[in-house]
Amino acid sequence: MTPIIKRGILDMTLAMVMSGTIGWFVLQSGQTPINVVFWRCLIGAPVLAYLCHRAGALSIAAIGAKRFWLAVLGGVALVLNWLALFSAYPLASISVTTIVYSVQPFMLVGLGLAFLGEKVNGAKLTWLGLAFAGMLGMTLAGQPVDGSGRTYLLGIALALAAASCYAIAAFVTKQLKGTSPYLIALIQVLTGVVLLAPLADFHDLPASPQSWAMLGALGVVHTGIMYAFLYSAIQKLPVVLTGTLSFLYPVVAVAVDMAAFGHVLTLAQAIGGGAILFAAIATTLNWSPLPLLTLASGKDRP
């Protein structure tokens, strides 16, 4: 393993660990989802601007009008993604929300099918079926955070909405190849500032230094620094390795939820969540289900 690959693995691991702790910081901030996203964007923007400057990419004129508005569209989708995701945390728990949110690859496949004419093979349909079965299992075995089944289902729905919005943001970003990822991210968070400034509640600002620290961490660490590690890793690692390491995110999120809030998945939820994550990994890495089916059937046994 080369030093570059080792550094890429370290960068990707750090980025995913940071991602997995986002839910804790959101809930500890004590702010509404709109306020959290607004402050995340506002605080994260200068950090991303600095990264753009260091990369020599701080030039909106260089991106062109078409690409600029595509980046803005991606920013709208990303902001909606954060709003839905952060709203789901207190309703269905960080663990369940994050696992359901991991169906993003299937949303991206659907967008490719609808807008790019990409074909969906039997393998992807198989993994989609497995993910759907896992989703059904998690939904039926739901353990509401506040005792209300309706809020749990709403949390599931919001997590799915967040996954859909993230898939749209990723789909739009794919159309911006050749543009600095730091510049794209900067345009996206500035879009969030513009969109949410009229909606943010400035009369309900954090009342303690701890709450401000939570928001500051979301902006500086989980937006600026995390992007730096993530994009550094993407530049160094093969796509397969990047896709595999990305699934550290839900694992860390579940561990944080258990340690901080005592939310433990039931056996049925764990099985359903495992099915979703396995199907998402298989879709991301383009695995074929045939070897697994052959192994399960025992055809290779002597």
C-alpha positions in Angstrom: 0.0 0.0 0.0 1.5 3.3 -1.1 1.9 6.3 1.3 -0.7 8.2 -0.8 -3.3 5.5 -0.4 -2.6 5.3 3.4 -3.1 9.1 3.7 -6.3 8.9 1.7 -7.6 6.2 3.9 -6.8 8.3 7.0 -8.4 11.4 5.5 -11.6 9.4 4.5 -11.8 7.8 7.9 -11.6 11.2 9.7 -14.2 12.7 7.4 -16.6 9.8 8.0 -16.1 9.9 11.8 -16.9 13.6 11.7 -20.0 12.9 9.7 -21.1 10.3 12.2 -21.1 12.8 15.0 -23.2 15.5 13.3 -26.5 14.3 14.9 -25.1 14.7 18.4 -24.0 18.3 17.7 -27.4 19.1 16.1 -29.4 17.9 19.1 -27.0 19.4 21.6 -27.3 22.8 20.0 -30.9 23.1 21.2 -31.8 25.0 18.0 -34.5 24.4 15.4 -33.4 22.7 12.2 -33.7 26.0 10.3 -31.5 27.8 12.7 -29.0 25.0 12.8 -28.7 24.8 9.0 -28.5 28.6 8.7 -25.7 28.9 11.2 -23.9 25.9 9.7 -23.9 27.6 6.3 -23.0 31.1 7.7 -20.1 29.8 9.8 -18.9 27.3 7.3 -18.8 29.8 4.4 -15.6 31.6 5.5 -13.8 28.3 6.0 -14.7 27.1 2.5 -13.7 30.5 1.1 -10.3 30.0 2.7 -10.0 26.5 1.2 -11.0 28.0 -2.2 -8.4 30.7 -1.9 -5.7 28.1 -1.0 -6.7 26.0 -4.0 -6.7 29.1 -6.3 -10.3 28.6 -7.1 -11.9 31.6 -5.5 -13.3 33.0 -8.7 -17.1 32.9 -9.3 -16.5 34.4 -12.8 -14.4 31.4 -13.8 -17.2 29.0 -13.2 -19.6 30.5 -15.9 -23.2 31.4 -15.5 -24.6 27.9 -16.4 -22.4 26.1 -13.9 -23.0 28.7 -11.3 -26.8 28.2 -11.4 -26.3 24.5 -11.4 -24.3 24.8 -8.2 -27.0 27.0 -6.8 -29.6 24.3 -7.6 -27.4 21.8 -5.9 -27.2 24.1 -2.9 -31.0 24.3 -2.7 -31.2 20.5 -2.7 -28.4 20.2 -0.1 -30.0 22.7 2.2 -33.4 20.8 2.0 -31.5 17.6 2.7 -30.0 19.1 5.9 -33.3 20.5 7.0 -35.1 17.1 6.5 -32.3 15.1 8.1 -31.9 17.3 11.2 -35.7 17.3 11.6 -35.8 13.5 11.6 -33.2 13.0 14.3 -35.5 13.7 17.3 -38.4 11.8 15.8 -36.8 8.5 14.8 -33.4 8.7 16.6 -30.0 9.4 15.0 -29.4 5.6 14.4 -32.6 4.9 12.5 -32.4 8.2 10.6 -28.9 7.7 9.4 -29.4 4.1 8.3 -32.6 5.0 6.3 -30.6 8.0 4.9 -28.2 5.5 3.5 -30.6 4.6 0.7 -29.1 7.5 -1.2 -27.4 5.3 -3.9 -30.8 4.0 -5.0 -32.1 7.5 -5.3 -29.1 8.4 -7.5 -29.7 5.3 -9.6 -33.3 6.5 -10.1 -32.2 9.9 -11.2 -29.8 8.4 -13.7 -32.6 6.2 -15.0 -35.0 9.1 -15.3 -32.7 11.8 -16.7 -29.7 10.1 -18.3 -31.4 7.0 -19.7 -29.1 4.8 -17.7 -30.1 1.1 -17.6 -30.9 -0.7 -14.3 -29.7 -4.2 -14.4 -30.9 -7.2 -12.4 -28.2 -6.9 -9.8 -29.3 -3.4 -8.8 -33.0 -4.4 -8.7 -32.0 -7.3 -6.4 -30.2 -4.9 -4.0 -33.1 -2.5 -4.2 -35.5 -5.3 -3.2 -33.2 -6.1 -0.3 -33.1 -2.5 0.8 -36.9 -2.2 0.6 -37.3 -5.3 2.7 -34.9 -3.9 5.3 -36.8 -0.6 5.2 -40.1 -2.4 5.8 -38.5 -4.3 8.7 -37.2 -1.2 10.3 -40.5 0.6 9.9 -42.6 -2.2 11.3 -40.2 -2.7 14.2 -40.1 1.0 15.0 -39.4 2.2 18.5 -40.6 5.8 18.7 -38.3 8.2 20.6 -41.2 10.0 22.2 -43.7 7.1 22.3 -45.7 8.1 19.3 -45.8 5.8 16.3 -46.8 8.7 14.0 -43.7 10.7 14.8 -41.5 7.7 14.2 -43.1 7.2 10.7 -42.7 11.0 10.1 -39.0 10.6 11.0 -38.6 7.7 8.5 -40.3 9.9 5.8 -38.1 12.8 6.5 -35.0 10.6 6.3 -36.1 9.3 2.9 -36.8 12.9 1.8 -33.3 13.9 3.0 -31.8 11.0 1.0 -33.7 12.1 -2.1 -32.5 15.7 -1.8 -28.9 14.6 -1.2 -29.2 12.4 -4.3 -30.3 15.4 -6.3 -27.4 17.5 -5.0 -25.0 14.7 -5.9 -26.6 14.3 -9.3 -26.2 18.1 -10.0 -22.6 18.0 -8.8 -21.8 15.3 -11.2 -22.7 17.7 -14.0 -20.0 20.1 -12.7 -16.9 18.0 -13.4 -13.8 20.2 -13.7 -15.1 22.8 -11.3 -13.3 23.0 -7.9 -15.3 21.1 -5.3 -14.5 23.7 -2.7 -16.0 26.4 -4.9 -19.1 24.3 -5.5 -19.4 23.8 -1.7 -19.0 27.5 -1.1 -21.7 28.4 -3.6 -24.0 25.8 -1.9 -23.6 27.1 1.6 -23.9 30.7 0.5 -27.2 29.6 -1.2 -28.2 28.2 2.2 -27.5 31.6 3.9 -29.6 33.5 1.3 -32.5 31.0 1.5 -32.7 30.7 5.3 -31.8 34.2 6.4 -35.5 35.3 6.1 -36.6 32.1 8.0 -34.1 32.0 10.8 -35.3 32.9 14.2 -32.9 35.6 15.5 -35.0 36.0 18.6 -34.2 32.4 19.6 -30.4 32.5 19.6 -28.4 30.1 21.6 -28.5 31.0 25.3 -25.2 29.4 26.4 -21.6 29.2 25.2 -22.1 25.4 24.8 -24.9 25.9 22.2 -22.7 28.4 20.3 -19.9 25.9 20.4 -22.1 23.2 18.9 -23.1 25.5 16.0 -19.5 26.6 15.6 -18.3 23.0 15.3 -21.0 22.2 12.7 -19.8 25.2 10.6 -16.1 24.9 11.0 -15.5 21.2 11.7 -18.4 19.4 10.0 -18.6 21.7 7.0 -15.2 23.3 6.4 -12.6 20.8 7.8 -14.7 17.8 6.9 -14.9 18.9 3.3 -11.1 19.3 3.2 -10.6 15.7 4.4 -13.3 14.3 2.2 -12.1 15.9 -1.0 -8.5 15.1 -0.2 -9.4 11.5 0.2 -11.4 11.4 -3.0 -8.4 12.7 -4.9 -6.1 10.0 -3.4 -8.3 6.9 -3.3 -9.8 4.5 -5.9 -13.6 4.9 -6.2 -14.2 1.4 -4.7 -12.2 2.2 -1.6 -13.9 5.6 -1.2 -17.3 4.0 -1.5 -16.5 1.3 1.0 -15.1 3.7 3.6 -18.1 6.0 3.3 -20.2 3.4 5.2 -18.2 4.1 8.3 -20.6 7.1 8.6 -23.7 5.2 9.7 -21.6 2.9 11.9 -20.2 5.8 13.8 -23.6 7.5 14.0 -25.2 4.4 15.6 -22.3 4.1 18.1 -22.7 7.8 19.0 -26.5 7.5 19.4 -26.0 4.5 21.7 -23.3 6.1 23.8 -24.9 9.6 24.1 -28.6 8.9 24.2 -28.9 5.2 25.0 -30.8 4.5 21.8 -30.3 0.8 21.0 -31.6 -0.8 17.9 -34.0 -3.7 18.4 -33.0 -7.0 16.8 -35.5 -6.5 14.0 -34.3 -2.9 13.4 -30.6 -4.1 13.4 -31.4 -6.8 10.8 -33.4 -4.4 8.7 -30.7 -1.7 9.0 -28.0 -4.3 8.1 -29.9 -5.2 5.0 -30.2 -1.6 3.9 -26.5 -0.9 4.5 -25.4 -4.1 2.8 -27.6 -3.4 -0.2 -26.3 0.2 -0.4 -22.7 -1.0 -0.2 -23.4 -3.6 -2.9 -25.0 -1.0 -5.2 -22.2 1.5 -4.6 -19.5 -1.1 -5.4 -21.5 -2.7 -8.3 -21.4 -6.2 -6.7 -23.3 -9.0 -8.3 -25.7 -11.1 -6.2 -24.9 -14.3 -8.1 -21.9 -15.4 -6.1 -23.8 -14.9 -2.8 -26.8 -16.8 -4.1 -24.5 -19.6 -5.3 -22.9 -19.7 -1.9 -26.2 -19.6 -0.1 -27.5 -22.5 -2.2 -24.5 -24.6 -1.4 -23.7 -25.5 -5.0 -20.0 -25.2 -4.4 -20.1 -27.8 -1.6 -18.3 -31.1 -2.3 
